[in-house]
């Protein structure tokens, strides 16, 4: 894949842009195998390849420029807007939204936030597309000043973009390098985006996490389901469960499945998906994964962990070491923290691993490892 923005030096976010894709994938496999080289008994499954372009289901775009000439993309080193509305890694459905949003910003004078001067209101737009082509739109504002104007003119925007089904405003009053704040104002009747993955409907609410590559997310969940069903545990915990992707995929009448996630929004989504699918013996709770494990009266036979980049950490590793858990399915977006966590789990043997290329054109990838308690 080649990108005119990258070639012109306007955006270097995709650090592997222009490299042959086979070379990218092989490099990620080698990087992961090198980090986990000490686990000599581990079987490496073939890496899962992604589409090279148009794979992103989510775009987090900074709004820059002026209300008359807005940019949708990123900021340069001086805090000025760089327009990337034709970004090739975004899905065609996302790309179709950008010119309409730019027109909406111009027509209704939604002044972009000027980072150097700390003036203006509209900071970011965060857009997510479902496998069915429906879209969630979130407008990140500094204050509620523009909310009445956006609400008044929203019907016209929805007429121009009928695929947009969920719209919200997120408030980020602080001047800091984050994409969104804590408070969300829903502007549409619908509050969730239906993400159909492997014949399961996952529900995504505005502040819920979902993988940015739907096809690779589907492969990730299928791999986890295959390993869990092969082991046939009677009880499973899905820690850092998000909207319930792994938990819902491993649901079975023969086992209890518990999902734990700090985001209450994500837990609402997981419960909705479970109820719609008629799944039994499912329990989703909002809370900290480590705190839940440390205070639980009984441990499950198998634990799935899908932590943020920092990994699961020493405390949860220590609990796993002292528990009765027999197997762990570890899904990681950072092989370095994964390697640290595996070193803190000497009672477990890494049996299988698979690299899944969730993020083509970059150095990042997802890796799954199946751990078994040593005899």
Secondary structure, DSSP 4 states (H G I P E B T S, - for coil): ---HHHHTTS--SSTTTTS-HHHHHHHHHHHHHHHTTT-TTPEEPPPBP--SSS-BSEEEEEEEE-SSSEEEEEE-TTS-EEE-TT-TTB-HHHHHHHHHHHHHHHHTT-PBPBTTTTB-SEEEEEEEE-TTS-EEEEEEESSSTTHHHHHHHHHHHHHH-TTEEEEEEEE--S-SS-S--SEEEE-SS--EEEEEETTEEEEEETT----SBHHHHHHHHHHHHHHHHHHT-SEEEEET-TTTHHHHHT--TTSEEEEEES-HHHHHHHHHHHHHHT--SEEEEES-HHHHHHH-SS--SEEEE---TT-SHHHHHHHHHHS---EEEEEES-HHHHHHHHHT-TTEEEEEEEEE-SSTTSS--EEEEEEEE--
